[in-house]
Amino acid sequence: MGQERSVPADDRDMTTAHTDALAVSVRGLRKQYGDVTAVHGIDLGIRPGEVFGLLGPNGAGKSTTVEILQGNRSRDAGEVRVLGADPATATRAWRSRVGIVWQDESAPAELTVRETVRHFARYYPRPRDPEEVIDLVGLTEKADRRIKALSGGQRRRLDVALGVIGGPELLLLDEPTTGFDPAARRRFWDLIRLLADEGTTILLTTHYLEEAEALADRLAVVVRGRVVAEGEPAALRELYGTEATVTWTDPDGTPRTERTATPTRTVAELIHRFDGEIPGLTVHRPTLEDVYLRLTGQEDAR
């Protein structure tokens, strides 16, 4: 990439914050698979109660990072503290405080939804009410259906239910809404907002930029195992957004396009030129998707 990492001023303090004040603290994290470096010195600091989005293309190191934070994968180097403990040596009691939804998790096919959620609830000292959780993920009408009879999207919702049934302090979500239809995805967003309002810290990886912008307080973009940008969604748009595009149609019917850093001024000039209504006027400002594609070197993929 060659892209220098730039962090907004209010986030630079994260690098000096005391580890114990953070729900997740990662410094210099590295993981190698043979000759391939999956994670190349990642630094992260996630505050308690924050929804933090981790973005990046396939193979960027997101899932490996989540696996290390959960204690399911060892690291080669770096310091990691999650809820005050090192996941590599954490106890069973610590694990009960962390919920996780993997990309490809699956539950016993012969059990019903209700049986499965109730069964998993027994693993935790203070679980949420199983019926409440089933309703939160939109599976009440499917509660007595066997898992093998569920659609792919419904099974994914069950995975989310199993991730939150323990009432976790930290919830790790690895592309949780893959396979969701739009209505189910919006319902999931409501669940995440509810959990965040209750004080749950949430780390979310997703390929849906709209989802990241709707849910995350802050984002980090990972490319080839490195964090190339970090900050609030609006701050990232400001830092990395390209010029706005203003389009209109001239009186002779010729379409016109102008790229500008001052679109409001351009529109004002057009209003004066046209003495009122501007035919075919559109203004496209940089979106989070534009920023993401630029940071990951995929601008030509649009």
Long-range contacts (C-beta under 8 A, 24 or more apart in sequence): 1-223, 1-224, 1-226, 1-228, 1-295, 1-296, 1-297, 3-223, 3-228, 3-229, 3-295, 5-226, 5-227, 5-228, 5-229, 5-230, 6-229, 6-239, 7-229, 7-230, 7-231, 8-231, 8-232, 8-235, 8-239, 11-218, 11-230, 11-231, 11-232, 11-235, 14-45, 14-47, 15-43, 15-45, 17-45, 19-81, 20-81, 20-84, 21-47, 22-46, 22-47, 22-48, 22-81, 23-47, 23-48, 23-49, 23-50, 23-82, 23-83, 23-169, 23-170, 23-201, 24-52, 24-69, 24-81, 24-82, 24-83, 24-170, 24-201, 24-203, 25-79, 25-80, 25-81, 25-82, 26-65, 26-69, 26-78, 26-79, 26-80, 27-78, 27-79, 27-80, 28-77, 28-78, 28-79, 29-65, 29-68, 29-75, 29-77, 29-78, 29-79, 29-80, 30-75, 30-76, 30-77, 30-78, 31-61, 31-64, 31-68, 31-73, 31-75, 31-76, 31-225, 32-76, 37-225, 38-64, 38-225, 39-64, 39-65, 39-68, 39-75, 39-225, 40-224, 40-225, 40-226, 41-78, 41-225, 41-226, 42-78, 42-222, 42-225, 42-226, 42-227, 43-227, 44-220, 44-227, 46-201, 46-203, 47-201, 48-199, 48-201, 49-196, 49-199, 49-200, 49-201, 50-201, 50-202, 50-217, 50-218, 51-192, 51-196, 51-202, 51-204, 51-215, 51-216, 51-217, 52-201, 52-202, 52-203, 52-204, 52-216, 52-217, 52-218, 52-219, 52-220, 53-204, 53-205, 53-206, 53-212, 53-215, 53-216, 53-218, 53-219, 53-220, 54-203, 54-204, 54-205, 54-219, 54-220, 54-222, 55-205, 55-206, 55-209, 55-212, 55-219, 55-220, 55-221, 55-222, 55-292, 56-205, 56-221, 56-222, 56-223, 56-296, 57-223, 57-296, 57-298, 60-222, 60-223, 60-224, 60-225, 60-296, 61-222, 61-224, 61-225, 62-174, 62-205, 62-222, 63-103, 63-174, 63-205, 65-222, 66-100, 66-172, 66-174, 66-203, 66-205, 69-172, 69-203, 70-98, 70-100, 70-172, 71-95, 71-98, 82-170, 83-169, 83-170, 96-123, 96-124, 96-125, 96-166, 97-166, 97-168, 97-169, 97-170, 98-168, 98-169, 98-170, 98-171, 98-172, 99-163, 99-164, 99-165, 99-166, 99-168, 99-170, 99-171, 99-172, 100-163, 100-171, 100-172, 100-173, 100-174, 101-159, 101-160, 101-162, 101-163, 101-171, 101-172, 101-173, 101-174, 101-176, 102-159, 102-174, 103-174, 103-175, 103-178, 105-159, 105-162, 106-147, 106-155, 106-159, 107-147, 107-155, 107-158, 107-159, 107-162, 108-147, 109-146, 109-147, 109-148, 110-146, 110-147, 110-148, 111-146, 111-147, 112-143, 112-144, 112-145, 112-146, 112-147, 113-139, 113-142, 113-143, 113-144, 113-145, 113-147, 113-150, 113-158, 113-161, 114-143, 114-144, 116-147, 116-158, 116-162, 117-158, 117-161, 117-162, 117-165, 120-162, 120-165, 120-166, 121-165, 121-166, 123-166, 124-165, 124-166, 124-167, 126-166, 126-167, 127-165, 127-166, 127-167, 128-164, 128-165, 128-166, 128-167, 130-165, 133-161, 133-164, 133-165, 134-161, 136-161, 136-164, 136-191, 136-194, 137-161, 137-187, 137-188, 137-191, 138-184, 138-187, 152-179, 153-179, 153-180, 153-181, 153-184, 155-179, 156-180, 157-184, 157-188, 160-188, 160-191, 164-191, 164-195, 168-200, 169-199, 169-200, 169-201, 170-200, 170-201, 170-202, 170-203, 171-195, 171-200, 171-201, 171-202, 171-203, 172-203, 173-202, 173-203, 173-204, 173-205, 173-206, 174-205, 175-205, 175-206, 175-207, 176-204, 176-206, 177-206, 177-208, 177-211, 178-207, 185-211, 189-214, 189-215, 209-287, 209-288, 209-289, 209-292, 212-288, 213-288, 221-292, 221-295, 221-296, 223-295, 223-296, 223-297, 228-295, 229-291, 229-295, 233-288, 236-288, 236-291, 237-286, 237-287, 237-288, 237-291, 240-286, 240-291, 240-294, 240-295, 241-285, 241-286, 241-290, 241-291, 242-286, 242-290, 242-294, 243-286, 244-283, 244-284, 244-285, 244-286, 245-282, 245-283, 245-284, 246-270, 246-281, 246-282, 246-283, 246-284, 247-280, 247-281, 247-282, 247-284, 248-278, 248-279, 248-280, 248-281, 248-282, 249-279, 249-280, 250-279, 251-279, 255-280
